Amino acid sequence: MRTADALLVDLDGTIVDSRLPYTRSLNAALRAVGLQPHPPAELHRYLGPPIHETLVEHLGVPPELVDEIIARYRERYAGPGLQETTAFPGVLELLHALHGRVRLALATSKVQTLAEPLLERLGVRELFEVVAAPLPDAVNESKATTVATALRRLGGATAPVMVGDRRHDVEGAAAHGVPTIGVLWGVGSEAELREAGAWALVRQPEEIPALIGL
């Protein structure tokens, strides 16, 4: 058990299941510029890291098309994509239960212009003291940078803990000496999280309070 005074929480794969809007929005953007769409199962493995990294390093998109694809992706996501995004069972209830007992900060690789409206739609924006997310003009902002922003804006947190579902969450938090609780209901596997060095793993949201001393 670690008594935490702040909880940094990932969004995609941790609070919300964004596989459907992610794949639909990304494939729509690829088709719009004349590229072939990809099977959803293939794209799921890239959910979490920055989209610029996914396009260039994993999907082999020509660099001159990246900006247009990202713009089209975000445009579609901001419309039907927000409605297609659902919260994982028990996570919103957990956030409400933790509010006022531990400081909450969102630390997500989803662009701020999508993250903020999504939290508003889910009715949990006011629960977060801090929302750390890349600005629209950011290119490949690392999770370590996002975590640093969250910690700086929190100020005074001496025992923060990260909660996430991908190795990027674990490694980004570890860059600042922050341990990560890996959640097994998201996209990342148990093997991925263990290999990355997750401090603890949970299968249900209700397991988290005991791990952080609440």
Number of C-alpha atoms within 10 A of each C-alpha: 10 13 15 20 17 22 22 28 27 26 24 25 22 26 27 21 20 24 22 14 22 25 24 20 23 24 20 19 23 23 13 15 13 10 14 12 16 15 10 15 10 11 18 16 14 20 22 27 21 21 23 19 17 18 20 14 10 12 13 10 16 9 10 8 15 17 13 14 25 18 13 18 24 21 15 18 21 18 13 13 21 20 12 15 20 16 16 17 14 12 16 17 12 16 18 14 14 17 15 10 13 19 19 24 24 27 31 28 28 23 19 16 14 19 23 17 14 21 20 11 12 14 12 16 17 12 18 17 15 20 23 27 27 24 14 14 9 12 13 14 19 20 26 19 19 22 29 18 18 23 22 13 15 18 9 11 15 11 15 26 23 26 27 31 30 29 24 21 32 28 21 21 27 19 14 14 12 19 23 29 23 31 27 20 20 22 22 23 16 19 10 17 26 15 11 18 17 26 16 16 20 16 13 14 20 14 13 20 17 11 17 19 12 13
